[in-house]
Amino acid sequence: MATTTTADSSRVDRERDWDFHLRSLSSNARDSSSANDPASDPYILQSVKKIYDIAREGGSEELVARAYPQINKLFQRCVSALPQSQTSNGVLLLTILQFFLDFGEVVLHDADPSLKAFFRSCLSREFADPVVAKATLDFLNLNKAKLLSSFPTLVPQFFPLLLKLIAWNGESLEKSFMILFPAMMSIGSFLPLFHSLVDLPILVAALEKVEKSSGSLIGSSIASIQKSAAPEMLLALMDEAYTGSAIEDRGGDSGSDDNNDIDVSDPVFLDILKDENDGITERPWTSPAMTAMLQAAINNTRSERLKQVLHMTPQFLALYFSIALRDVNDSLLCALIPLVMSRYATTFPDKVFSYEVQNRLSDFMLAAFQQCPKFIALLKKPITDRLGEAYDNPAKTELALHLCWAIGEHGAGGVAYKDVARELFENLELLLYENLLSSRLGLSQESDIEPSNVAFRKSSQARLLCFVVTAIAKLATCHNELLPRARVSLAKVARSRNIDRRVWRRACDYLGLMSEPAICLSILGPSTEKPKGPGIINWSEGGSKMIAHVPFYILSEQEGPPFHDFSFSDIIPEK
């Protein structure tokens, strides 16, 4: 009897609280002071949370149906009032969205328009608010499974806005962001997301310039600034961002014709600060605007926010590439590799950041070639182009090294791609001969070069030639028709008097190996296609072989029993 009385009392209290909070919502709607800014009522959020808690605990469809009209009206009023609101609406709207997601089937409410309205109208204005940013990531992570199943395009569509959120709020939200990160990747967002991740530091720099010129980012929509009818402030902002020049006072000379002014519709600036994925994968990274912006960033003081993003971005890229190698189809992977090549030497001008990013890019590229060697054959043209740029700068030289290694390691895609192998072999020959004729890498033709730069270029040339020589030898080992040309190339290196000794020694070693085809194929053959035959060692089985197998591997070209006359007891003393 006591238990029944307690349950009845609890139900009565819950219904009393329910009626009270519903009346609070109705009162807010009628209050003229809250008409233009519903979120300004300090009790409205608490009422919505209480209604949601009671509906979730009670499980009554009748209660949900009674509350839905009031909550839906409140959501629409908040969204409409956002442009003039002086109060943060983010947490309130997220609480209402949680109600829509949990009880949408009961009241037949499609949450998709409401979710998009939150991103476009609210988060675009309040992403810089740390409370709203944290609440948004918590909401998306909590409902990630439901969003991926019912609204699979939502998070990928707004990944640029979520990148703004993490770029501005920094490492405090890094863990939550990385939990959500896989949900941002879809067929439509996969390639554009790569560019946005690499340029996350540039996004921070652009947002800081906007804040410096227009004030706090909280409550202001960058999109509305871009569409302003009087863009003088934005023009000055972009001029400083791109050229590094100081913002001038344009008030006294509004009619001046400044050649440094950048059009408000400049694609670089608009693309960096966009809120939604537009599906564009190509960006004008060779434009004078981007070049000037990267150059100006070298002399600017690093803010704490920018330092955090420089630390986080390589980790985001590592996660992006691990998901790509595991879940993405071969077509998209193959399309990503040329983009990776194009961005290898075009990153934010910070030495540590560039080093970390380039490591991630090269690791992914080599892993993709290992996973699918035919990519090398399919991407023959961009690979050839990158080999031709090996002289431009140290980053492109490093990229050429990795490409040379991949070409040799995987036999230009495999034994079936003989035409591709021949063309890539010719490009390797050209790269070899050009370096043999020059005493330096060719990064500059000036004669007054500092000794330290000369030493660095000689070292770079030696590394490049080592990789080129190895690629030539391995490619010829995989494709026997190239062996005569490979011997000629290596012989020229061996006869060269001015060549680095490391390169000379490697060329001589490969020439010696080529006189023993079976051993050469075991050592220099492609790792992904190991042919079987007499004298060919499968190194992957080395852990399961006994020492006594070694001479049998070497002598398996001979028919009959091995002719050696020794035993290991002759050389291993008895204990």
Sequence and secondary structure as in RCSB ss.txt:
>XXXX:A:sequence
MATTTTADSSRVDRERDWDFHLRSLSSNARDSSSANDPASDPYILQSVKKIYDIAREGGSEELVARAYPQINKLF
QRCVSALPQSQTSNGVLLLTILQFFLDFGEVVLHDADPSLKAFFRSCLSREFADPVVAKATLDFLNLNKAKLLSS
FPTLVPQFFPLLLKLIAWNGESLEKSFMILFPAMMSIGSFLPLFHSLVDLPILVAALEKVEKSSGSLIGSSIASI
QKSAAPEMLLALMDEAYTGSAIEDRGGDSGSDDNNDIDVSDPVFLDILKDENDGITERPWTSPAMTAMLQAAINN
TRSERLKQVLHMTPQFLALYFSIALRDVNDSLLCALIPLVMSRYATTFPDKVFSYEVQNRLSDFMLAAFQQCPKF
IALLKKPITDRLGEAYDNPAKTELALHLCWAIGEHGAGGVAYKDVARELFENLELLLYENLLSSRLGLSQESDIE
PSNVAFRKSSQARLLCFVVTAIAKLATCHNELLPRARVSLAKVARSRNIDRRVWRRACDYLGLMSEPAICLSILG
PSTEKPKGPGIINWSEGGSKMIAHVPFYILSEQEGPPFHDFSFSDIIPEK
>XXXX:A:secstr
 HHHHHHHHHHHHHHHHHHHHHHHHHHHHH GGGSS GGGSTTHHHHHHHHHHHHHHH  HHHHHHHHHHHHHHH
HHHHHHGGG  S  HHHHHHHHHHHHHHHHHHT  HHHHHHHIIIIIIHHHTT HHHHHHHHHHHHHTHHHHHHH
 TTHHHHTHHHHHHHHHHHGGGGHHHHHHHGGGG  TTTHHHHHHHHHTHHHHHHHHHHHHHHH  STT  HHHH
HT S THHHHHHHHHHHH       TT TT   TT   TT HHHHHHT SS        TTSHHHHHHHHHHHHS
   HHHHHHHHHHHHHHHHHHHHHHHHS HHHHHHHHHHHHHHTT S S HHHHHHHHHHHHHHHHHHHHH THH
HHHTHHHHHHHHHTTTT HHHHHHHHHHHHHHHHTGGG TT HHHHHHHHHHHHHHHHHHHT SS  S   S   
HHHHHHHHHHHHHHHHHHHHHHHHHHHHSGGGHHHHHHHHHHHHH SSS HHHHHHHHHHHHHHTSHHHHHHHHS
 SS     TT   GGGGGG  TTHHHHHHTTTS SS      GGGTS   
